[in-house]
């Protein structure tokens, strides 16, 4: 899907079904998808999505995935506006699906995005079976040491590096890697693995 305006959807502006293969979503303006409990700009199932150079605003989650085995997405060069009702990029876990594991998809790559809102930018609600990489993004809101102030949330297999924060674009001090067995907050970068909201 390329060069479209997508808006006023209750469930998802763009839905990608299971086993859809590689899907490209590029250069779209996706907005006003805010239904409580749903409200996804882009929603994916077990598929590989490349979501590049889109503008999002007035969503609940700009991007969300079911987190089922086989699912993963790359989100790059997107702009996420300030008006969302929850965190922006999301990966659900099997804990929420009730299948007895804690898998949150296979992989996730989030890079070169601009996050203008006060909400958490990335929320991985379990452990990706491969790895998640969050790098070279601008988080316009500065990080906070408080739980609800965290910008990236994950339970493990996540590498966070070379991001900038706040209006002055302060560079993240050091890479931060979450393994499946880590259970601490880094005092320099303020990324945590606390219980999800």
C-alpha positions, 0 to 999 in steps of 0.5 A: 500500500502506497500513498494513501490517506487512511482514517476513521477506522474503529479496529484498524486502518490497515489490517495484514492477515496471517501468512500474508508474506512480505507486505510493504506499507509506505508513504501513507497518512494514517490517522483517527483510529482511536477506538478503546481496546483497538484503534490501530493504524496498522495491525499485523498477524503472522506476517512480515511487514515493512512500514516505512515513511508513513505519518501517524496521528490520532491513533491508539497504537500506530502499529500493533502486532498479534505477536504470534510465531512468524510475526515481525515488522520493521518500522522505519522513517515514520513520523508519529504525531503527538495525539495518541491514546496509548503507546505507539508501536506495539508487539503483543505476547502469547501471555495475552493470547493464553497459549502458555508461552511468553513469546512476543513475535519473532523479530522487530526493528524500529529505526529512524522514526520520530515520536512526537507524543508524550506516550511510551514509544515502543512496547514489547509485551513479552520476549521476541523469539529472535531479537528486537532492535530499537535504534536511531530514533528521536523520542521528543519526550525526555526519558524519566526514571519513573515507570510510566516515563519509560520510552521503550518497554520490553521483557528481553532479547531487545537491543536499544542504541543510538537514540536521541531524546528530548527537544535538544536531541540528547544522545542515549549514553550507552547501548542497552541490551535486555536478555530474557533473564535481565530484571533491572532498570538502567539508570543512564538510559531509563529503559525498564522491564517492569510490568506493562501498563 
